[in-house]
């Protein structure tokens, strides 16, 4: 009779353990998958966080390259017509010819049209570039500035002039990092009872930057 009375009170325990075990398995899976997805990019962003923080002390010597080339006469004719707007891109065949001539691709980029020339700014991570085309002669003048790989990685960190693909990559990477941290927090909660220092360390991670911001950032 005692066994019959005790069994109902003990029945929920296996179900509770099973449910907790399922959640642990799911959280571990989401945690390691998000860690694997974001691992390399997180390392890159952590390293460039240091290089950006010390940008003033990291010397960089820009390398400037100048290029000049003519456009074929038939292509030059396309520059004679007035643009649809003051910042209209170069006509496709002019842009393609310029790319072949100087190795810079102005396709789809906003251009600055004047009576004498067309100027296209081509900023890029870790440097800069531009080209100018004389509307009468078709002569292309181009300049490329390279500030080195540290500047390149720093600009990727900031998403500066890095294009639509990198823009969306940062969003996906940020989502993976959020999933990684949230699943890590839930795992901490599930294991905290066996690790008394868990919540004091989590609190320190919140309080320390908050104190630094309040006391030293004005």
Residue pairs with C-beta under 8 A, 6 or more apart in sequence:
20 190
23 190
24 187
24 190
27 183
27 186
27 187
27 190
28 187
30 179
30 183
31 180
31 183
31 184
31 187
34 176
34 177
34 179
34 180
34 183
35 180
37 173
37 176
38 173
38 176
38 177
38 180
41 169
41 173
42 173
42 177
44 153
44 156
44 157
45 157
45 173
47 153
48 153
48 154
48 156
48 157
49 157
51 58
51 150
51 153
51 154
52 154
52 157
52 158
55 154
58 150
60 147
60 148
60 150
60 151
61 148
62 127
62 145
62 146
62 147
62 148
63 145
63 146
63 147
64 143
64 144
64 145
64 146
65 143
65 144
65 145
65 146
66 141
66 142
66 143
67 102
67 103
67 104
67 140
67 141
67 142
67 143
67 144
68 102
68 139
68 140
68 141
68 142
69 101
69 102
69 139
69 140
69 142
70 101
70 137
70 138
70 139
70 140
71 94
71 97
71 98
71 101
71 133
71 138
71 139
71 140
72 97
72 138
73 138
75 93
75 94
75 97
75 138
76 135
76 136
76 137
76 138
78 91
78 93
78 94
79 91
79 94
79 118
79 133
79 135
79 138
80 135
83 111
83 113
86 112
86 113
87 110
87 111
87 112
87 113
88 110
88 111
88 113
89 95
89 106
89 107
89 108
89 109
89 110
89 111
90 98
90 106
90 107
90 109
90 111
90 118
90 120
90 133
92 107
94 133
95 105
95 106
95 107
95 108
96 107
98 104
98 106
98 131
98 133
98 140
99 105
99 106
99 107
101 140
102 131
102 140
102 142
104 122
104 129
104 131
104 142
104 144
105 122
106 120
106 122
106 131
109 120
109 121
109 122
110 120
110 121
111 118
111 119
111 120
112 118
112 119
112 120
112 121
115 135
116 134
116 135
116 136
117 132
117 133
117 134
117 135
118 132
118 133
118 135
119 130
119 131
119 132
120 130
120 131
120 132
121 130
122 128
122 129
122 130
122 131
123 129
123 160
123 161
124 161
125 151
125 152
125 155
125 156
125 160
125 161
125 162
126 146
126 147
126 148
126 149
126 151
126 152
126 153
126 154
126 155
127 144
127 145
127 146
127 147
127 151
127 152
128 144
128 145
129 142
129 143
129 144
129 145
130 142
130 143
131 140
131 141
131 142
131 143
132 140
132 141
132 142
133 139
133 140
133 141
134 140
134 141
155 161
155 162
156 162
156 166
159 166
159 167
159 170
185 202
188 198
188 202
191 198
192 198
192 199
